């Protein structure tokens, strides 16, 4: 990717503005549908240009009973579009066997979007990547003769076309495309193909041209898009994925296609072994404001709500928790200030809508790393300016049209009338919050664990699938389990063993990935694993051997299938070499010694995670530190409606279930560079829980401390504000009336608004300081210019109320404007909770 000059962008936008009718691309529509067209400036709905604020919410990553609330919160956050991928391996796990129920009820999800009067964007793929197992491609495709994925390969194209046609027809039957009166205004074919096109060369170009033609021939009546595909064929619109598409993407080569941003990453997806990843609300807002300032008119936040990779749906090494740093966190709770700051940005851009969509663009340098981008319709006195400061460390003041404006470092100030700052990406007016986890009494009530150990470690003589060398794992599991046993036996004489007592033989297992647990003569000797970047690894463990026959048994496991790259159908996993070092007679290579294989676990074959299966085996009192053991306990549902998690930090690695439903892989023994597990809290959806008698079940590979597992509830009841007198007034202080910007607030000074979650009120002010406070929500400290009256004023204004408004004024709090170092900032932390019942109510 490369930057596009301001002049080049300006030329393209001017050309588009001069010929709307000539450049618009229309789609054939049904009689009662919506007409979707486009030009360089935007998608056009029934002849009207529009701004689009979209958020990714993937239906299989959240329980269906939460969809309504998630879409509601997205709309309240200023979105008018919901985007989702379509997951082929979820809908067709076996050839010709379809699943559109429960979390895979695509039609229900789209209809809920329609009920909220929002648009939908459907990214059919059907390869989607998405950190989803196998990139969404079903395993059975790998076994189609002569198939090569995602190139000019007839077997792949045949099956791809069948699935795309199936999905399109299913959506058509439900009348969900805009051309039928439905909410779907965009569909995507393929996914980030450009780098694969280079790998496959001419065959890749033939394939992408075929895919575009195949998609448009489905006659949906809405435009098709391709993300990260600069040269999208025909009428297909190329779109951008990335963090800063306003500064890194030149836009479509065709001058009649709009600038659409399909993935603005709200954080970074995380894999086991990754440290925490964050992206600030200010940085996201800066990137979006820049994109709209260069002519973009649609942004999609990837993810707006990430949710959970339940069961075995995550790609290789991807954790169950997905994009927890999104505006709606893993549990669907508002992550502030990210949710609120972006909501305010959307409102600010809508105030600028007329100028953005119909104004004449221009660019004015304002100094080194400063510029103004302007859209203006002079005849109607409509004007908007984006003042940008690209300095990453220095605030500055610029002169624009005769007036001076303060522009914070790496920020954009939006002047909705080219004179009034209504929004600054660096100045957050929305509240902050802090997530907390609370011990549930159900942790200790009936905390009795039972165990079902995997039966004896299998030996070569007990297997029926035998070959000279170890077999590739994926071909054995068919993606129905993560686990395969590899076993072999060999004989040693006394002269083979080390003579010295201080020397032990070492087992070396070379594996294509991803992890393994090794036993020698039924004794556990250790574990090994690869990483997301280097899946292949070598397990090296000292062991005891004996004279006579010795037995090696290795439980090899995967953490999902790869989700990207060329030749995905050839990716491998599992044991491929085994040697023994340290013998008196030298290295013993067992790779071709003859190997037995056993697919899956005994507990999986008996389905002990199900109610029927667990009743058919004998459970013993649970004991700690047992590898390869199934554990279960019963628990009651925690009171209230806060989200529920289990804290598995005392355990090692495995999978867990609640009431028979697989909720994901856990791996807390693997620590990232900062010395902690990447994830140790795991989501248990309340929709799975009964009031009493729920069953939590683990399959533990390595061993752990059962009694230390905790059941917790999740809250975001600590709410905060951190606002300076330099902030612009709240965005709701203005409205657009008769094309002109009008103030609707009497006081255009900044204000802090604190608001509790539903059914809760402010019960306590934990911290309050005006002057130069420091820190983050949940950890504020007073500065040298603290105004002592601050807490008293805040308590009087806010305690006992669901929400309150606090002026940012040194007079109100007794702040000293002459105090050296003052930032004229108000910081408050308040605690929300439900009102205690009155005496009458208690009766």
N, C-alpha and C positions, 0 to 999 in steps of 0.2 A: 504494500500500500504506500501511497505518497500523498503529500499535501497538494491541494488545489489552490492556486493563487486566488486572491480576492477578486482580481479583475476577471479571471475566467469564470468564477461563480456568478459575478455580476452580469457578464455577457449572457450567460445561459438563462438567468432569471429574467433579464430584460426581453430576451427573445420569447420566453414563455408568456410573459405578460402581454406582449403585443398580439398574440394570436391564440387565444384560448380555444375558440371554436375549431380552428384549423388543426391544433395539436392534440385535442382531446381524442382519446381512444375509447370507442364505445363497445359495449357487449350486447349481444342479442338477449332479449329479456322476455319473460312471460307477461301476460296482460296485467296482472295485479302486483307485479314485483317492483322493486326499487331499481332505478337505473344507476349502475356503477360505471363511471368513466374516470379518466385521469388526464392530467397534463403535467407539465414540469413543476407546477406549484403544489399540487396535492391530488389525492383521490377526490372524486367529485360524486356527491350523493344527490341523485335527481337534479342534476344541473348546478348544484351548490358546492363550492369548495368548502373544505372542512379541516379542522385540526383534530388529530387523533392522539390520545394518550392511552396506551395499552399496557396490560400487565399479564405476565405468564402465570397461569394456574393450571397445573396438570391434574386432570381428574383422577388418575389412578394413585396419585400421591397423597390424597386426602380422602377420608371417609365420606360417602355421599351425604350423610346427615350434616356435614359441615359446609357443603358447597354453597348453600343459600347464604350463610353468614359471610363466607369469604368473598362472594360476588358483591354482597351489600357493602362490605368494607372497602372493596376496590372502588365501587361507585362513589362512596363517600370521600374517598381519597382523590377524586377528580378524574377517574378513568372513564372512558366511554367505549373501550374495547377490552375484551378478554381473549388472550391467545392460549392455544394449547397444541401440543403435538398429538399425533395419533399413533398408538403403540401396537404395531403389527403382532409382535409375539404375545401381547396380552389378549388380543382379539382372535388370533388364530394360532394357539399354542401347538396344535397338531394340524396337519394338512386337512382342510375341509371341516375342522371342528372349531366352531366359533363361540366366542364369549363376549356378550354385550350386557352383562349383568353386574350389579353391585358397583364396585369402583370402576368398572369398565363400561358403564352405561353412558356412552358418548352422547347419544340423542338426548337423554335426560339432562345432561350437563349443559348442552347447547340451548335447550329450551329454557333452562333457568336463567341463562344469560339474556335470552329474549324477553323473559318476564320482567327483567330489570331494565328493559328498554336500552340495552347496550348492544354494541356490535361484537362480532366474533371473528377471529382469525384462526383458521385451521391449517396446521402444518402437517400435511399427510405424509410427506417423505417419499416412500415409507421407511427409508433409513433416516433416523432422527438423531443419532448419537445421544445427546441429552443425559449423559452419564447413566444411561439405562442399559440393562443387560443386553449385550450383543448389538447395541445401537438400535434396538427395536426389531431387529431381524429375527424371525423364529429359527430355532435350532435346526428344524427339519430341512431348511434350505441347504444346509451344508451337505446333506446326503443326496441332493439332486444330482444325477450324473452330469459331469462336464460343466458344472456351474462355476462361474467366477462372478463375485458380487460387484455390482455398480460399475459395469463397463458394457461394451457392446457385445453382450453375451446373450444368446437367444434364450437359454433356460431361465436366466435371471429376469430378463425383460418380460418373459411370459408370465411368471409368477407375480412380478411387480405390477404389471398391468391388471392382472386379475384382482389383486388386493385394492389397488387404487379405485378400480371400477366398483368393487363391492362397497367401499366406504362412500364414494360419491353417490351411488344409487341409494344407499341407506339414508344419507342426508337429504337427498332429493325426495325420497318417499315421505320423509317427515316435513318436507317443505321448509328447509332450514337455510337455503341459500337466499341471499338478498333478492335475487331475481325472481324468487317465489314468494317474497314477502317475509323471508326469514332474516336472521341477524348476521349471517356469514357474508363478509364483504371482501375477504381475501382468502386464497388457498395457496399453500406452498407445495411445490414438487421438489424432490431431492433435498439436500442439506449440506451446505458448506462444501461444494464439490470441487471448487477451483483447484485446490492442491492435488486432488486425485486426478483431475483432468491432465495435469502435468505428468503424473505417474503413468497413466494409461495412454498418453499421447493421442494419436489419431482415433484410436478406439474409444477413448474418453470423450473426445469431441463429438463423435458419432452418437455415443450414448446420451449425452446431455441434450443434443438436438432432438433425438428420439423422445426423451422424457418430456421435453417441453411440448412437442407436438401431441404426444399421447395425452398429456394433461389437458391441453386446450380443447382437444377433441371430445372430452367428456361433457362439454357444453353446460357448464355450471352457471354461466351468465355473470360470473364475477372474475376479476383479474387473478392471474396466477403470479406467484413470486418465486424467486430463487435467492437464498441468502448467500453472501460471500461468493457471488458469481458475477464478476464484472461484465462479462459478455453474455448476458442472458439472451437466449434466442427469441426471435419474433416479438410478440407482444408481452412476453413474460418480463416482469419488473425485477431487476437486480436490487438487492437490499444489503445493508451493512450490519455486521455483528462486531461488537467491540466495546471498549470503554470510552472512546473519544471520537465518535464518528464525525463530529463537526469539524475536527481538525486533521483527521487522518484519511478520510475517504473522499475521492473526487466526485462521487455521484455517478449515476448511470451514464454510459457513453451516449445513449440516445437522448436527444434534447427534449423529447416529449414524455419522458418518464419521471415520476416524482422521486424526491429523496426520502426514503423510508428506512427506519432504523429498527430492525427486527430483534436485536438482542443488545440491550444496554445492561451490562452485568452489574447487578446491585451489590455483589460481593464477589466471592470466588468459591466455586464448589470445592468441597474438601474430601480427601481420601484418608484412610487409615495411615497414620504417620505424619500427617500435616499438622503444623501449629495453627492457632486461630488465625482467621482471615477476616479482614474488615474493609469496608469502603464507606467513607463518611457521607452523610446526607449532603454536605456542602459540595463535595467532589462530584456526586451524581448530578446535583442541580446545575453546577457549572457546565458539565458536559452537555446536558439537555439544552440549556440556554444557548450555548455555542451552536449546537446543531440547528436550532430554530433560527438563529441569527444568520446562518448561511443558506437558508432556504428550505430546511427540513420541515416537514409538517406532520410526521408520525414518529413517535418513539414507543418502543415496547420494552418494559422492564423485565429482564430475565435474571432472576425470578421476582415476581411480585409476592408470591407465596410459594416457597419451595416444597414444604410438606415433608413426607417420609418415604424412603425407599423400603416399603414393606417386604417381608419375606426375602426372596432371592432376586429381587428386581433391580438391584443396583449393579452397575458395571464393575469391572475389575477394580478392587480395592476401594470403591466408593462407599462412604459411610451411609447408614440409614438416614441420618439427619441431612437434609438437602437445603442449601441456601437459607440457613437459619438467620442470616443477617439481612434478609429481604425486608421490605416494609411491613409485611405480615410474617411473623416468625414461624417456626416449625409448627406451632400449635394454633396459628391463626390469630395470635394476639398482636395488637399494634406495636410495632417497634418504633419508638419515638427517640429522636425527632425525625427519623427518616420518613415515616409515613406522612407526618404533618407538614414537613418542609416541602416535600414534593407536591402535596395537595395545594399548598400556597403557590408554588411555582405554576401549576396548571391553571389556577385562577388568574395569575398575572398574565400568562400567555393568552388566555381567552380574552382578557381586556384588550389585547393587541391584535385580535383576530382579523379585523378588517384590513389593517395595514399589512399584516403578514401575508394575507392571501391575495390582496389586490394592489398593494402599494408598489411603488417603483423602488427597487433596492439601490443602495449606494454604500460605499465604504470610505471612511475618513480616518487616516492615521492621526493619532493624538499624542504621539511620542513613542519612544522605544518600548516595545511590548504592550503598547496601549492602542486601542482603536475603537471607532464607533461604527456599527453597522446599522443602517437606517432603512426603513420601509416607509414610503410616504405617498399619500394621495393629496397633493397640494390643493387641488380644486375643492376637496371636501374637508380640508383642514384636519386630515387624519394622518398621524405620524407616530412611529415608535422607533426608539433607539436602544441598541444594546451596547453599553460601554464596557469594554473588556480590559482587564489587567492580567497579563500573562506572567508577570513577575511572581515567582513562587514564595518569595520571602519579604517583599516590600509592598506596603500600602502606598497609595498615591492619590494625588488630586489632579484632575484634568479639566481643561476648559472646553466646553462644547456649546456652540451657538451663544457665546457670550456669558455663559454661567459656569461657575466652578462646581465640580462634583467630586466627592470623595469616592474612590474605588478601591476596595480592599484587595489584598494580594490574591492572586489566582481566583478572580471572581468576575461575574458579570452583573452589572446594575441595569435593570430594565426600566426605561423611561417610557411609560405608556402613552405619553403625549409629546415626547421629545423634550420634556421639561421637568416632569415629576417622577422621582424615583419611587416606584411602587413595590419593587422587590430587589433584593440583593442576594445572590446565591451564597455569599459568605456569612450573611447575618441571619441567624435562625430565630424566627419569632415563635415558632411552634414549641409546645412543651416537650420535655424529655421524660423518659421513664426508665426504671431499672427492673429487671426481671429477678425474681427471687423464688427459691424452692423451699417448700415447707414440709417438715416431717409429718407423715400421716400416722395416726394411731394404729392403722391397719398393719403397719410394719411389724409391730410387736404382738398384736392380737393373733393368736393361733399360729405363731411363727414356728411351725413344725415342718421340717424338710424331710422328704423321703427320696430314695435313690433307686435307680435301676441301672446297674453297671452294664456296659456292653459285655456280651459274653466273652469267653476266652479269646485272647488275641489270636486271629486266624493264622494257621500255618500253611505252607505250600501243599502239604498232603491233604488239606481240607478244602482245597479249591478245585474247581472244574475248568475254569478258563485259564489255560496254561500256554505260554509261548516261550521262545528262547530268550527274548529281550522284553523289558517292560513296555507295555502298550501305552499309547497316548491317551491322556485322561478324558478329554472332551468326547472322543469317539466312544469311550466306555460309558460315560454317564448320560449322554444324550441331553445334558442339561436338566436332568431330573433330580440330581443330588449334587452336593459339593464334594462328595467323599468317594475315594477308591482305596482299597487295601492292596498293597504290593507285597508279595511274600516270596522268600526263597530259603533254601536250606543248603548247608555245606558241611563237610567233615574236616576236622583238624586233628593232626597227630601231636604228640607231646613236643616234638622238635619244632613245630610251627609256632608255638606260643613264645612270647618273650621270656628270656631267662631271668631278667632283672625284675624284682618286685615293684620297682618304682615306674615301670613302663607299662602302659596299657594300650591295647590296640585302639585305633580310632576309626569309627564308621564315617565314611564320606559319601553323601548322597547328592548327586547332581540332579537338579530339578528345573523344568521349564516354568514352574510356578504352581501355586502361589505360596503354600505353606505345607508343613508336614510334621507328624509326630512319629518318633521311631521307637521300636521295641526290639530288644535282643534277648532271645530266650525268655520271652514273656515279661521282661523287665523294662520299664520305661527308662530310656536313656536321654531323651531331650527333644526339643522342637527346633524348627528352622523356618525361615520365611524370606520371601523377596519383598520388593517394594513396588509402588505404582510405576516408577521410572525403570526399575530393573527387576522384572518379575522372576527371571531365572536366578538361582542361588545355589549354594552348596551348604548342606547341613554337615557339620563336623562335630562329633561327640565321642568322648572316650567311653569304653564299654568293657565288660567282663566277658571273655570267651572261655570255652572249656574244651577238653579233649573229647573227641567224638563229634556227633552231629549238633550243629548250632542253627538256630532259626532267626531270621531277620524278617520283621513285619513293619511296614511303613504305611501309615495312614496319610495319604496325600489329599490335600483339599484345595479348592479354588475359592476365590472371593468374587465370583461373577466372571462373565466373559468380556473380552475387549469390546470397546464401543467406537473405535475409530481406526482410520488408516486403510491402505490398500491391502488386498488379499486377506481380508478378515476371515475368509473361510478356511485359511490354512494356519491360523494361530493355534499354538499348542500349549499344553499344561501337563504336569505330572512328572513322575520319576523317569529319568532317561539314562543315568549311569550310577553305579554303586561300586565302591572299592573299599578295601580295608587296609589301612596303613599301620605300620608298627609291628608287624609279625616278624618273627625271627627269620623267616624264609623270604621276606620282602613283601611287596604290595600284592594283594590278592584282588583281582578284578572279577567282580561278580556280575557284570552287566549282561553277559551271555550265559549265565549259570543256569537259566531256566527259571521262569517267574510265574507265580500264580496270582490271579486277580480276583477280587471280590468287590462288586460295585455296591456302594451305599453302606449304611449302618444297620445293625440288627434292629435298633429302635425305630429306624425309618421303615424297614420292611414290616415291622409289627404295628406301625403307626401309633406308637405310644403317646404321641402328642394329642391324639383324638380321645374322646370320652370312651369310645368302644375299645380302642387299642390299649389305653392305660389300665382298663379293667381286666385285661387278659394276661397281664404279667404280674410278677410278684415284686412289690415295692418293699424295700428295707429301710430302716432308719438312716437318714442322711449323714454322711461323714465328709469332713473337709478334705481338700487337697487330693481328690481322686480324679485322675485323668479319664477321659472317654467314659463319662458317666452322665446319665439322664437324671435330673433333679426336678422335683415338683413340690409346691406348697399351695395351700388354699388361702384365699384372702377375700375380705369383703370390700365393696366399693367405697372409696373415701367419700365423705359427705361433701355436699356442695356441687358446683359445676365447673370448678377450675380444672384445667388439664392435668392428666396423671402421667408420671414417669416412674421408671424403676432405676435405681442407682446400682449399677453392676460393677462399680469400681473395685470391689474385693475379688472379682473373678478374673478369668484369663481370656479365653477365646472360645466362641461357639455361636450357637443360634438360640433364639428364644421365642416362646409361644405364650399366648394368653387365650384360654378357652379354645384351644385347637387352631388358632389363627397364627401363622408365622409372621412375626413382627420385625424380623431383620437379623442380620449378623452382628455380633458384638465382638470387640477385640480391645480389651483394656490393658492387657499385658504389653502391648506394643506402644511405647512412648515416643513422642516426637522430640525434637531437639531441645525443647524447654523442659523436658522431664515429666510430661504428663500424657495421659491417653488422649487421642484426638476426640473421642466421644466416650462418655461413661454414663450419661443419662439417656434413657431410651423411652420413646413415646408409647403409651398404652391408650389408644382411643377409647373414650368413654362409651362409644356406641357398642363396643365389644363386651362391656362389663354388665354383670348382673348385680343386684343389690347384695347378695351373699354368695359364697361358694364358688368364687372364681378360681381358676387354676393357672398359676404361673409355672411354666416349665422351661428348663434350660437343657441344652446338650452342651456340656463343658468338655473341651478338648484337653485342657492343661491342668485344671484344678484351681480351687479358690475357697474363700471363707463364706459359707452360706449365711450364717447368722448376721453378717454385716450388710447384706443386701437390704436396701431401704426402698420403701414406697413413698413417693413425694407428690405434692401438688404444686402447680406453677401459678404464679401471680405476677402481674405488673401493676402493683398498687402503690409503688413509690413513684410519685410524679414530681417533676422538677421544672424550673425555668432558669435561663441564663441569658439575660438580655441587657444590652447596653443602650444608653441614650443616643448612640450613633446609629442604631438600627432604624430603618424606615418604619413608618406606621404599619399596622397590620394590613394585609392585602385586602381585607374586607372593608377597609375604610374608603374604597373607591368603587365606582360602577361606571359602565359605559351607557350613556343616554344620548339618543339622537346623534350617535357617532362620536360624541365628545366625552372626555373623561370628567367625571363629576365626583366630588368628595361627598360621602354620605355620613361621615363622622364629624362631630363638632371639633374634636381635638385630634390633630394629625401627628401627635407624638406617639412613640412606641409604647405598647402595653403588653404585659404578660397575662396570658390566660391559662389558668390551671383548671383541668376538668378530670373528674374521676371516671373510672369504668362504670358501666351500667349498674344500678342498684347500690352504689357505694357513695359515700360522702367523705369530705376531708375531716379526719378525726384529730390530726396532729400535725403541727409544723415542726419538722425535725431540724431544719436549718434555714436561716434567713440572714442575708448580709447584703448591704448596699455599699459600694465602694470599689474595691479591687479583689473580689473573691477569686479563688482558684479551685480547680478540680473538675470532676465529672459527677453526674447524677449518682447519688449514693455515697459520694466521697468528696464533698465540698469542704473547704477551709476558708476562714476569714483572712483578709489581707490587712495591710498596714493602714488602710483608709476606711475600715469598717465603721458603719453608722450604727450605734447601739440600739436605736429605736426600731430598727428594721423588723425584728421578729415580732415585737408587740403590734406593729401596724399590720403585718401580714396575718397574724392570728386573728385579730379583730375583723379583718376583711374576709377571711376564708374559712375558718373552722366552723364545721357544721353544715357547710354548703356543698352541693354537688360540683359547682364550679365557681370561680371567682376571677375578677379582673384586677390586675395590679398595675397602676401607672408606673412608668420608669422615670422617676423624678427625684432629684436630690433634695428638693424642698420637703417632700412628703416624709422621707426617711431621716432627715437631718444630716444628709451627706455633705461633706466639705469639698466643694469644687476646686479648692486651691490645694488640697492634699497632694503632695508629690507622689506620682505613680497611680493616681486614681484612674480607673477606666469607666467610671460612671455606670457600673454594671450591677444589676440585681440578680442574685442567685437565691433560689428557694428550693427546698425539698420538703414535700408534704406526704403524709401517709393517708391513703384512702382505705376505708373498710365499711362494712355494713353497719348501719345504726344498731346499737344495742336495743333489744326489745323494751318497750315501756312496760310499766307494771300491769297496765290493763291488757296489753297484748300478751304478756306472759301468762296471764290467767286463761 
